[in-house]
C-alpha cells in the first residue's frame, strides 16, 4: 500500500460521508453474525479490483470489495496464498469477521496476516494504519483492532496482507481415535487436526518427503487412511480454550467437530452466551465511543 490514495477509495469515503447510519455489504456469507444492521442503515459496497502483488516480498495490496477467491486465484499464479478463509466472501468481509481458515495451523491467523489497512472513519475520513513491513510498525496496532470488529469501528477500503507459499504436497488422513491430543502432539506443524469424539482427520502440508515421514509416525499410532478432504462441519461455531476440546460433551453440543490445538468447535447447537466481565465490557464500550461517538457504523451489531 503506497502513500498515494486510490480514487476508488476516495469515492468510497465520499459515499460514506460523515452523517447517518451506514454499513458495508460483502459476500453476505456471515451477514447474520453479531446482529443485523438497523433498518435505516445505508448499505454500501467497498471498492474492488486492482490487486498489487509483490511476490518477492510476500505481500499483496488489495481492495476490500475484491472476493477472496479472486485474490487467491491471482496469487496462485505465483505459488502463494493468504490466511483468509476460502468461503465465498470478500477480503474486507473476511477481515471484519476475523474468522480463521479451517487450516489455520498451516495458513496462520487472519489477524497476523493483516499488515496495513485503509479504512473510513465515522467522520468520513480516510485513515491508514499499520505498515507493509512489520519492523516499521510502532505504537498501537490499530489495524489489528479492526480484525473481527465487524465494521463497527471503521469501514475497510483497502488491505495489505502477508502471503505465504502454497505447499508442494497436501494430504488428508483419517482414523478412529479416542485420544486426539496424542496424535496432535506427535505431528510437526499439521495444517489441521479435527476430531468428532470417535474419528480424527489430519491435514498435512509441505514437501512430499516430510509428509511421508509424518504419515509413518501416524501409522505407529493408528491405522490411517487417505481421504479427499475435511469432513462436513455442523452449523454453529464455538470458541473454547484448546485444552477443553479434548473433553467435549455431546449432551451440550450435539454432533461436533473440534479443531484440536486451535480452540474452535463446530456443533449442532449454538454456544451458550458467555459471561463478560465488567472491565472488558467497559473497555469495549469506551473503544466504540472513541471510534464512533454517534454509533453510525454498523448500528445493530453487538461485538
Beta strands, then each sheet from edge to edge (+ up, - down):
strand 1: 22-24
strand 2: 42-44
strand 3: 52-54
strand 4: 59-63
strand 5: 80-81
strand 6: 114-120
strand 7: 126-130
strand 8: 155-162
strand 9: 164-165
strand 10: 169-176
strand 11: 192-195
strand 12: 199-206
strand 13: 225-227
strand 14: 236-239
strand 15: 256-259
strand 16: 264-267
sheet 1: 1+ 2+
sheet 2: 3+ 4- 8+ 6- 7+
sheet 3: 5+ 9-
sheet 4: 13+ 10- 12+ 11- 15+ 16- 14+
end
